[in-house]
């Protein structure tokens, strides 16, 4: 039996959506066949949803200290192992999951297990976390976690851990993924090339948490990590950066060196890649199969008011066509309901999808995340549909509840138009067509479209029920 101190690193699932298709009203539904079908779909999605491990916890689990053993507890796949002896539990807290994180933390502490809370929510709202934790880790924990483990070994945990400066990403930081159960995940080959974002979209908190300056890792360290991962795992690589082409010269150097490694990879980029021909060619040659691009809105007024200033509207369609012509499939993420949108916007989105041949369209409803500019603005304008004084009232769902009032569209019209838009985009027939026509990653494109056909049906159902329950679309949860 090991005498080392045992540390659980906990990741929580979201309420619904890709963490398991689930109606927010499911418990109130008496229809057993519907419950059985949704449960079956949940299990299928868990098995084939392209789930990846939580990178932040992978980084912490790779920090070693004598006499300490760490284990990632991914609660998307199993309940928390209370039967195991734990000397410390570290919980990564997302704002949309804060309530569940606090409930688990309180339970663990009642059993005598010390709890450390970290993650974005702790960094932005530490006072809301303090009653539920023995210790708080503020900011990026790469260097701080070593100190936490040292103090745990010495039996002297502090109440707060914070660094005055972000971690130096130029320093080598080996990532150990040997303890992860491979069968659970689509891939465990995760790579992060840097942090920070030069853009200032008002609905995003990445630049709030990680700064406006791109902090980049050493390219030789990245290439060595990819080569090491590839030796034992030939599955797809996933570059988790929000905009892998944000620094074109850095990306050019990195992916030029990756070409000889013969990997295949997914990532996220801006559509300006369509105006960077040499980099686009290098991406394709280095094994890029598919990219997620944030289109958000094709309405110029919406892009301006929400500070989505990269990729002007008139360039979007041409950029997307150019990227796809170079053999890269695209997931295009839209947000319907921004402040420049009207009831005519869905027709424009449909035309845009048809013109560009997007392989996987994603139609999102604006999520006013606490800590973002859009949250503050909607609060000041009285448009939030949840208690802004209770941060835990905000939660992540797959477009299944309205958390704000659209500016130019009455609530009932918005829900009806959103339902019509998603039902026209997502069908079995469209999923098959997109899977066949995708430049690469055809199976992934097919499965995403099939799953979305089901997930968006849940979204439409729950939005209607929310509106019927309140008569006005007020948030009833």
C-alpha positions in Angstrom: 0.0 0.0 0.0 1.4 3.4 -1.0 2.3 5.8 1.8 2.4 8.8 -0.5 -0.2 11.5 0.0 -3.1 11.2 -2.5 -4.3 14.2 -4.5 -7.5 14.1 -6.6 -7.6 16.6 -9.5 -11.3 17.0 -10.4 -13.0 18.0 -13.6 -16.8 18.5 -13.6 -19.2 17.9 -16.6 -21.6 20.6 -17.8 -25.3 20.3 -17.2 -26.1 19.0 -20.7 -25.0 19.2 -24.3 -21.8 17.4 -25.5 -21.1 16.2 -21.9 -24.3 14.1 -22.3 -27.4 15.1 -24.2 -30.0 15.9 -21.5 -33.1 18.0 -21.4 -33.1 20.5 -18.5 -36.7 19.4 -17.9 -36.0 15.7 -18.2 -36.9 14.8 -14.6 -40.3 16.4 -15.1 -41.0 14.3 -18.2 -43.1 11.2 -17.5 -42.4 9.7 -20.9 -40.3 6.6 -20.3 -39.4 6.1 -24.0 -38.1 9.6 -24.3 -36.0 9.2 -21.2 -34.6 5.9 -22.5 -33.8 7.4 -25.9 -32.0 10.5 -24.4 -30.0 8.2 -22.0 -28.9 6.0 -25.0 -27.8 9.1 -26.9 -25.9 10.4 -23.9 -24.0 7.1 -23.7 -23.3 7.2 -27.4 -22.0 10.8 -27.3 -19.8 10.0 -24.3 -18.2 7.2 -26.3 -17.8 9.1 -29.6 -18.1 12.8 -28.8 -14.4 13.5 -29.4 -13.9 14.2 -25.7 -10.5 15.3 -24.7 -8.9 15.4 -21.3 -8.8 18.7 -19.3 -5.5 20.2 -20.3 -5.2 22.4 -17.1 -5.4 19.3 -14.9 -3.0 17.4 -17.2 -0.5 20.2 -16.6 -1.0 20.1 -12.8 -0.8 16.2 -12.8 2.6 16.5 -14.5 4.0 18.5 -11.6 6.0 16.0 -9.5 6.9 16.2 -5.8 8.4 13.4 -3.6 5.8 11.6 -1.5 2.8 12.9 -3.6 0.7 10.9 -6.1 -1.9 12.7 -8.2 -4.9 11.3 -10.1 -7.3 13.1 -12.5 -10.9 12.4 -11.7 -12.9 13.2 -14.8 -16.5 13.2 -13.6 -17.8 13.2 -17.2 -17.2 9.4 -17.1 -17.5 8.3 -13.5 -18.7 9.6 -10.1 -16.2 11.0 -7.7 -14.4 8.0 -5.9 -15.2 8.8 -2.3 -14.2 5.3 -1.3 -10.5 6.2 -2.0 -8.4 7.9 0.6 -7.6 11.5 -0.4 -5.3 13.9 1.3 -6.3 16.8 -1.0 -8.8 17.5 -3.7 -8.1 20.2 -6.3 -11.2 21.3 -8.3 -11.0 23.3 -11.5 -13.9 25.8 -11.3 -15.6 27.2 -14.4 -18.1 30.0 -13.8 -20.9 28.0 -15.5 -20.3 25.1 -13.2 -19.5 26.9 -10.0 -22.6 25.7 -8.1 -21.8 22.1 -8.7 -18.1 22.7 -7.8 -19.1 24.3 -4.5 -21.5 21.4 -3.7 -18.8 18.9 -4.3 -16.2 20.9 -2.3 -18.6 21.2 0.6 -19.2 17.4 0.6 -15.5 16.7 0.5 -14.7 19.0 3.3 -17.5 17.5 5.4 -15.6 14.2 5.1 -12.4 15.8 6.3 -10.8 16.1 2.9 -9.0 19.5 2.3 -10.1 21.3 -0.9 -8.1 23.6 -3.1 -10.2 25.5 -5.7 -8.6 27.0 -8.8 -9.5 27.9 -12.4 -11.1 30.8 -14.1 -13.9 31.4 -11.6 -11.5 31.6 -8.7 -9.3 34.1 -10.5 -12.3 36.3 -11.3 -14.5 35.8 -8.3 -12.4 34.6 -5.3 -14.8 35.9 -2.6 -17.6 33.6 -3.9 -15.2 30.6 -3.6 -13.6 31.3 -0.2 -16.4 29.7 2.0 -16.1 26.4 0.0 -12.3 25.9 0.1 -9.3 25.5 2.4 -7.1 27.1 -0.2 -7.5 29.2 -3.4 -5.2 29.3 -6.3 -5.4 32.6 -8.2 -4.4 32.8 -11.8 -2.4 30.4 -13.9 -1.3 27.5 -11.7 1.7 26.1 -13.6 4.3 27.3 -11.1 2.0 27.7 -8.1 1.0 24.0 -8.0 4.6 23.0 -7.1 4.3 25.2 -4.0 0.9 23.7 -3.1 2.3 20.2 -3.2 5.3 21.2 -1.1 3.1 22.7 1.5 0.8 19.6 1.4 3.8 17.4 2.1 4.9 19.6 4.9 1.3 19.7 6.4 1.1 23.5 6.0 -1.4 24.5 3.3 -1.9 28.3 2.9 -5.2 29.9 2.4 -4.1 31.6 -0.9 -1.6 31.0 -3.6 -1.0 33.7 -6.2 1.8 34.8 -8.5 2.6 38.4 -9.4 3.6 37.4 -12.9 2.3 34.8 -15.4 4.3 31.6 -15.8 7.2 31.8 -18.2 6.1 29.6 -21.1 9.5 29.6 -22.6 10.7 27.3 -19.9 10.4 23.5 -20.7 7.3 22.1 -19.2 7.0 18.3 -19.9 3.5 17.0 -20.1 2.8 13.5 -18.7 -0.3 11.8 -19.9 0.6 8.2 -19.1 -1.9 7.8 -16.3 -4.9 8.9 -18.5 -7.3 6.1 -19.5 -6.8 6.3 -23.3 -10.0 4.5 -24.1 -12.1 7.3 -22.7 -10.9 10.0 -25.0 -10.9 10.7 -28.7 -7.3 11.7 -28.2 -5.0 12.6 -25.4 -2.5 14.3 -27.8 -3.1 17.8 -26.6 -0.7 20.7 -27.5 -0.9 24.3 -26.3 1.5 26.6 -28.1 0.8 29.7 -26.0 -1.7 31.8 -24.1 -3.3 35.2 -24.3 -5.4 36.8 -27.0 -4.8 40.1 -28.9 -8.5 40.5 -29.6 -11.1 42.0 -27.3 -14.5 40.3 -28.2 -16.8 41.4 -25.4 -18.5 38.0 -25.0 -15.1 36.3 -24.3 -13.0 36.1 -21.1 -9.8 34.7 -22.6 -8.1 38.1 -22.8 -9.4 38.9 -19.3 -7.9 35.8 -17.8 -4.7 35.4 -19.9 -4.0 38.9 -21.1 -3.9 40.7 -24.4 -0.3 39.7 -25.3 0.5 36.3 -26.9 2.9 34.4 -24.7 4.4 31.6 -26.8 6.1 28.4 -25.9 9.6 27.5 -27.2 9.1 25.8 -30.6 11.8 23.2 -30.0 10.0 22.1 -26.8 6.7 21.8 -28.7 8.3 19.7 -31.5 9.9 17.4 -28.9 6.6 17.0 -27.1 4.8 16.1 -30.3 7.5 13.6 -31.3 7.3 12.0 -27.8 3.5 11.7 -27.9 3.6 10.3 -31.4 5.9 7.4 -30.3 3.2 5.9 -28.2 0.0 7.3 -29.6 -0.6 7.8 -33.3 -4.1 9.3 -32.9 -5.1 12.8 -33.9 -3.4 15.8 -32.3 -5.4 18.7 -31.0 -3.9 22.2 -30.8 -6.0 23.8 -28.1 -5.0 27.5 -28.7 -7.9 29.8 -29.4 -6.3 31.2 -32.5 -3.4 29.1 -33.7 -2.6 31.6 -36.5 -2.7 34.7 -34.3 1.1 35.1 -34.8 1.6 34.0 -38.5 5.4 34.0 -38.4 5.5 31.8 -35.2 2.9 29.5 -36.6 4.8 29.2 -39.9 8.0 28.2 -38.1 6.2 25.7 -35.9 4.2 23.9 -38.5 7.0 23.9 -41.0 9.0 21.8 -38.4 6.0 19.6 -37.8 5.6 18.5 -41.5 8.3 15.8 -41.2 6.6 14.2 -38.2 3.7 13.0 -40.3 0.9 13.7 -37.8 -2.7 14.7 -38.3 -4.2 17.5 -36.3 -7.3 19.6 -35.4 -7.2 23.1 -34.1 -8.8 26.5 -33.8 -8.0 29.5 -36.0 -9.4 32.8 -37.3 -10.7 32.9 -40.9 -7.9 35.3 -41.8 -6.0 32.1 -42.5 -7.7 32.3 -45.9 -5.6 35.5 -46.5 -2.4 33.9 -45.4 -1.6 31.6 -48.4 1.8 30.4 -47.3 0.7 29.6 -43.8 -2.5 27.9 -45.1 -0.4 25.7 -47.4 1.9 24.8 -44.5 -1.1 23.9 -42.3 -2.4 21.5 -44.9 1.1 20.0 -45.5 1.6 19.5 -41.7 -1.5 17.4 -41.4 -4.3 19.8 -40.5 -7.6 18.0 -40.9 -10.1 20.5 -39.6 -10.3 23.8 -37.8 -12.8 25.5 -35.7 -13.3 29.2 -36.7 -15.3 31.7 -34.8 -17.5 33.5 -37.3 -19.9 34.7 -34.6 -22.0 37.0 -36.8 -22.2 38.0 -40.4 -24.0 41.2 -39.5 -21.5 44.1 -39.6 -23.3 45.9 -36.9 -23.2 42.9 -34.5 -19.5 42.4 -35.2 -18.8 46.1 -34.4 -20.9 46.3 -31.2 -19.4 43.1 -29.8 -15.8 44.1 -30.8 -15.4 41.1 -33.1 -13.0 43.1 -35.3 -10.8 40.4 -36.8 -12.2 39.2 -40.1 -14.5 41.8 -41.6 -17.8 40.4 -42.8 -17.2 40.9 -46.5 -14.0 38.7 -46.3 -15.5 35.8 -44.3 -17.1 33.8 -47.1 -14.1 34.1 -49.4 -11.7 33.1 -46.6 -13.8 30.0 -45.8 -13.9 28.9 -49.4 -10.2 29.3 -49.7 -9.4 27.3 -46.6 -11.7 24.5 -47.7 -10.2 24.4 -51.2 -6.8 23.7 -49.5 -8.3 20.5 -48.1 -9.2 21.6 -44.5 -12.7 21.0 -43.1 -14.2 23.8 -41.1 -16.4 24.0 -38.1 -18.0 27.5 -38.2 -19.3 28.9 -34.9 -22.1 31.5 -35.1 -23.8 33.4 -32.3 -27.4 34.3 -33.1 -29.0 37.0 -31.0 -26.2 39.6 -30.9 -27.1 43.2 -30.7 -27.1 43.9 -34.4 -29.1 40.8 -35.3 -32.7 40.9 -36.5 -35.3 38.3 -37.5 -33.8 38.5 -41.0 -30.4 37.3 -39.7 -31.3 33.5 -39.8 -31.9 33.8 -43.6 -28.6 35.4 -44.0 -26.9 32.6 -42.0 -28.5 29.9 -44.1 -27.4 31.7 -47.3 -23.9 32.0 -45.9 -23.7 28.3 -45.0 -24.9 27.3 -48.5 -22.4 29.7 -50.2 -19.4 28.6 -48.2 -20.1 24.9 -47.8 -19.3 24.9 -44.1 -18.8 21.4 -42.9 -20.1 21.8 -39.4 -22.1 24.9 -38.6 -22.6 25.7 -34.9 -25.5 28.0 -34.0 -25.0 29.3 -30.5 -27.1 31.6 -28.3 -25.1 34.4 -26.6 -23.9 33.3 -23.1 -23.3 36.5 -21.0 -20.5 35.0 -18.9 -19.9 36.9 -15.6 -16.6 38.7 -15.9 -17.0 39.7 -19.5 -17.9 43.1 -20.9 -21.1 41.9 -22.4 -22.3 40.6 -19.0 -21.7 44.1 -17.5 -23.4 45.9 -20.3 -26.5 43.6 -20.3 -26.6 44.0 -16.5 -26.6 47.8 -16.8 -29.3 47.6 -19.5 -31.5 45.4 -17.4 -31.5 42.6 -20.0 -30.2 39.7 -18.0 -32.7 36.9 -17.2 -30.8 35.6 -14.2 -29.9 37.2 -10.9 -26.6 39.0 -11.6 -25.9 39.2 -7.9 -25.8 35.4 -7.8 -22.9 34.4 -10.0 -23.7 30.7 -9.6 -27.1 31.3 -11.4 -25.2 31.4 -14.6 -24.6 27.9 -16.1 -23.5 26.3 -19.3 -26.0 24.5 -21.5 -26.3 23.7 -25.1 -28.4 26.7 -26.1 -31.2 25.3 -24.0 -32.2 28.4 -22.0 -32.3 32.1 -22.6 -30.2 34.1 -20.2 -30.8 37.6 -21.7 -33.3 39.5 -23.8 -32.1 40.1 -27.4 -32.0 43.8 -28.3 -33.9 43.8 -31.6 -36.0 40.6 -31.5 -38.9 39.9 -29.2 -38.3 36.8 -27.1 -41.1 34.7 -28.7 -39.9 35.6 -32.2 -36.3 34.8 -31.3 -37.2 31.4 -30.0 -39.3 30.6 -33.1 -36.7 31.8 -35.5 -33.9 30.0 -33.7 -35.9 26.8 -33.8 -36.6 27.2 -37.5 -33.0 28.0 -38.3 -31.5 25.0 -36.4 -34.1 22.6 -37.7 -33.3 23.6 -41.3 -29.6 23.3 -40.8 -29.4 20.0 -38.9 -31.1 16.9 -40.3 -29.9 13.4 -41.0 -29.9 14.2 -44.7 -27.7 17.3 -44.2 -25.4 15.3 -41.9 -24.8 12.7 -44.6 -24.3 15.4 -47.3 -21.8 17.3 -45.3 -19.9 14.1 -44.3 -19.5 13.1 -47.9 -18.5 16.6 -49.1 -16.0 17.4 -46.3 -12.4 18.0 -47.6 -11.0 15.9 -44.7 -12.1 14.3 -41.4 -15.2 13.0 -43.1 -16.2 10.7 -40.2 -15.8 13.5 -37.6 -17.9 15.8 -39.7 -20.6 13.2 -40.1 -20.8 12.4 -36.4 -20.8 16.1 -35.3 -23.7 16.8 -37.7 -25.6 13.7 -36.6 -25.1 14.5 -32.9 -26.1 18.1 -33.5 -29.3 17.1 -35.1 -30.3 15.5 -31.7 -28.7 18.2 -29.5 -30.5 21.0 -31.3 -33.8 19.2 -31.0 -33.3 19.2 -27.3 -32.4 22.9 -27.4 -35.6 23.8 -29.3 -37.7 21.7 -26.9 -36.2 23.3 -23.8 -36.4 26.9 -25.1 -40.1 26.4 -25.8 -40.7 24.9 -22.4 -38.9 27.8 -20.7 -41.0 30.3 -22.6 -44.2 28.4 -21.8 -43.3 28.1 -18.2 -42.8 31.8 -17.6 -44.9 33.3 -20.4 -42.2 35.7 -21.2 -39.0 33.7 -21.5 -37.8 34.7 -18.0 -35.3 32.2 -16.7 -37.1 29.8 -14.3 -34.1 27.9 -13.0 
